[in-house]
Amino acid sequence: MRKIVVFRFLLIILISSVLLPLEAANPSTDTRAEAGGASAGAPIKVGFLTVGPVSDCGYNYSHNVGRLALESNLPGTKTTLAENVPENADAARVMERMVAQGNKLIFCTAYGYLESGEKVASHHPDAIIMQAWRPTNLKNMGTFAVYQYEPLYAVGIVAGRMTKTNKLGFICGHPVPNLLQNINAFTLGARSVNPNVKVHVVWTNSWSDPAMEAESAKSLIERGVDVLGSALDNPLTVLKTAQRSHVMVFGTYADMQREIPDDWTTGSCWNWDKPYLEITKSVQNGTWKPGSRWYGIKDGAVALASFGKIVPKDVKEQAIAANAKVKSGQKIIFQGPLEDREGVMRLTGGQIATEKSLAEMNWFVKGVEGALPKK
């Protein structure tokens, strides 16, 4: 009898030694994210691609500020930065290296990275690729964007109030939807206080071409533009060119008053801290899902920049009040009835632009002068 008990005891030990490792290898509760491959709550590596240098005082600079904030606000998170990555097949090669280095999340900050991002995402289902501005349908890829046009409505109000010639200038890189949103919101703001205003747009067909930017600025100034701004990676060439002619300026992406103190009016500025932190946390804790994520004034992702000393108090107060209405939702910039400059009704009475229609914007509002190339 004693031998039987001992035998059964040894048999139980033997079976347990086999089953326990199998149970450990196949836990009933999955603690890993469906995509991204990181244990829930564990720090992850995050990659960032920028199309230009992060020292540009504008577009890429603002993204890098958000990257550095991510490292500070999410302890243990390590980021990899690749600057000056062109919007072609090189971007895919950079992303492949990032994945090989263990980056589970990659932010593609430039508009033209989508195709490369989709290629890499399709090869690496455990990696998550986030593309700026442009939507995608891949399960391990998403879109992040800011309503960067929101503060520009108030910026337009300032420009419309302060111009003496009724000619405003806007120099931009490529005619992509997010820049058309900027131009249209700025124009709507300016014409809300000054219906005689015209906004003259020039395209450089490059995110960074200082020579072309300087020539474009000079051309607009010669045509009588007395308030000038740009949506380029680095705004300094346009701002400095305007400064030499004592032309008033406005900004996008970053507050540039310190660079142009005498002629600065105001501008919009970005804050990528919240989007980057929120998205990274969702990957880290396993709650990330594909789709689009848009952030605006109410989220603190975009804001009205500081006002220059040349802006009268009443103009400043009017702009601040308008911006507050946009923030609260009392003022919706792209709401019907709204016609384009050709007279086509783009939004009927009461209709509000959707994220999809904003992402596909390919038209100018009334008051915008200049060509609109088709991309």
Secondary structure, DSSP 8 states (H G I E B T S, - for coil): -HHHHHHHHHHHHHHHHHHHHHHHHS-SS--B-SSS--BTT---EEEEE-SS-TTSSSHHHHHHHHHHHHHHHSTT-EEEEE-S--SSHHHHHHHHHHHHTTEEEEEE-SGGGHHHHHHHHHH-TTSEEEEES-----TTEEEEEE-TTHHHHHHHHHHHHH-SSSEEEEEESS--HHHHHHHHHHHHHHHHH-TT-EEEEEE-SSS--HHHHHHHHHHHHHTT--EEEEESS--HHHHHHHHHTT-EEEESSS--TTTSTTTEEEEEEE--HHHHHHHHHHHHTT---SEEEEE-GGGTSEEE----TTS-HHHHHHHHHHHHHHHHTS--SSBSSEEBTTS-EEE-TT-B--HHHHHT----BTTEES-----
